[in-house]
Amino acid sequence: MIRTEFFTGPAIAAQIATLSAMRIAVFREWPYLYDGSMDSEQGFMQGFAETRGAGLAVAFDGDVAVGASTCLPLCEEDDHVTAPFRAAGLDIGAYCYFGESVLLARYRGQGVGLRFFALREAHARGMAGVKHATFCAVQRPLDHPLRPAAAVPLDGFWRKRGYLPTDLLCTMRWKQVDSADRVENTLRFWCKRL
């Protein structure tokens, strides 16, 4: 039986190594193709753990973590994430940003993603002034050479949760499995009114 727990404040720090390892494993897959390292991941996740208002949902199979999902006030995110909202004249204080959501392949399709969204939305509703949840997803062409034949976009899953794609885009750079250098990627934001 898979159980899901939600962590805030200092309790997040105990999950950093686990979350870092899962991010490396899951984001290496389509569509992110991320070629990460434990050093960079743990530094990134340490910053997340120290962020005011951060929340972390973790799925466990027994005592083993098999998935995780993060959220934090959008106003606590880096400029490259907040810039599209600012440029559109939107109040970033009214948004909770849902960061990564990673789940080992054998646990997908069992309702864990639904629980991740429910837990993060509940956390967001408890934030003063927050009225919306948002996340961004990498954009890949249909003819990308590394796209698996059976790849199914998550758009339908997100729409069923009430999220809609927006015209807001950001770029992020990361080292990919198909490149020796960091590659600039475009990500589209999806939003939902809470």
Secondary structure, DSSP 8 states (H G I E B T S, - for coil): -EEEEEEEGGGGGGGHHHHHHHHHHHHTSTTT-B---HHHHHHHHHHHHTSTT-EEEEEEETTEEEEEEEEEEGGGS-HHHHHHHHHTT--GGGEEEEEEEEE-GGGTTSSHHHHHHHHHHHHHHTSTT--EEEEEEE---TT-TT--TT---SHHHHHHTT-EEEEEEEEEEEEBTT-SSEEEEEEEEEEEE-
